[in-house]
């Protein structure tokens, strides 16, 4: 974030791993590849953020904005993931409490 540059700007997972190895050397042999079946989400991000609290409406609005921002940044598909510029324009960042 400080430099504004992506540390490992690979176009795929394998490319990012190659860039990481260029930076840090060969991965240890104890790395193990596990094929996983499709895993559906089991956690609710809003519930994780609020934790059962009853929040005033203004705070609840801010938590909803944070939830939206986090969901946008945590998209697994890079094509659907929010860009840095979009994130900086997000209401969670722009609006004051």
N, C-alpha and C positions, 0 to 999 in steps of 0.2 A: 504494500500500500504506500509506503514511504516514497519509493522511486517512481511509482506509477507504471511499472513494468511487470509483466507476468514472468514469474521465476522460471517456470517450465512450460513454454508456449507450444507444446506439441499439438499436432492435429489429431492424435489418437492416443489411447492409453499406452500402446507400445512405444510411440514416439516420445511421450513424456517419460516413460521408464528409461529410454535410451538417453534422454537429456539428463535425467537424474544420475545415471551411471557415468555420463561424461563429467558431471560435476563431482561425484562422490566415489567413483570407482565401481567395480563389479559388485553385484548383489551377492550376499552370502548364499552358499549352497543350501542352507536350511530353509530357503523360501519354498513354499509348497503351493501348488495350484490346486484349487478345489472348484469343481464345477457345481454351481448352485442352481436349483430349480427356481422358477419364478417365485419371488417373495412379494406378497402384497403388504402394503403399509399396515401396521398394527397399532401405531401410536397416533394420538391426536395432538398436533402441535399447539393448538390453542389451550388445550387442557394442560399440557406440559408448561406453558408459559404462565398461565394464571394459577395453576396449582390449587384449585378449589376456593380461591379467595373471592369475595364479593367486592368488586371494584366500583368506584364512582364512574359515571358515564364518560367523563373526559379521559380518565386513565384506561378504561376499557377500550375506548376509541384508539388510543395510542398503542395498546397491546395488539389490537386488530391490525393496525398499520405495520407493526413489527412482524406479526405472523405473516402478513402478505409479502413483506420484503424478504423474510427468511425463506418462505416457500419459493419465491422467485430466484433467489440466489442458490438454493439447494437443488434446483432442477438437474436431474441426471443427464438429460439430453442437452448438450451445449447449445443447440440451435434454439431451444426454448428458454434457456437461462437468461436472466436479465444482464444487460451490459453494465459496465461501471458507470457510464454516463447516465443510463436510465436509473440506476440505483441512487445516484447522487440527486436525482430529481424526484425521487420517491417521497410521498407525503411524510413518512416517518422521519426522514432526514430534514425535509424542508420546513415542516410545520413545528412551531414551538408548542410546548405543553402549556 
